[in-house]
């Protein structure tokens, strides 16, 4: 069974629909982007996968089993999670932020050092920064630290909730390159929320397009560009990808 499956999911907040009849299977060991306008249900969908949100109806399957809401810490230790703004602890140095999960998992010192240094090298984060605090770093450096921390335990599932949205275009392009390098060296199942279709096309193999809590189209990026499901998808593509072609994402 695939690692992540959402079956007939419905979620409401104070009577308002966040998600309605969502059924989707996430491709293993590849990146899937959840795309759509604000308020469309993107963040709710990704939060369902690590148990931050419980569905009102339907079933969420992770690692081939329905989520056990009585044992969420065990589930979350197996999932990397990175959000906009990195979520770094401001009172902890870079090294302590990166290695926090390893300490909680009782890793030995040598294993922790080897893994943390490997990740810092992978995302091009200078080891000379390890004794600095987050406020002493640039936005791009903070994002790299956040990626290292989320990847520390080598999770098989990685959730990204618009983690690159606050970065300037040049830094974002650099971070995109580091992310692709990580995925190439340590392939895993990634679910990424973004409102930026160009970002989705660069980083993801499949797209799930949401509007008003419903899936409008789910397919490979090539199929979405070639065959938009309706006028909404066509408008989304045309508004964000003027003068683009399939050759730009190969």
Beta strands, then each sheet from edge to edge (+ up, - down):
strand 1: 4-13
strand 2: 16-26
strand 3: 31-36
strand 4: 57-62
strand 5: 65-66
strand 6: 79-83
strand 7: 157-161
strand 8: 189-194
strand 9: 206-211
strand 10: 214-220
sheet 1: 2+ 1- 4+ 5-
sheet 2: 6+ 7+ 8+ 3+ 9+ 10-
end
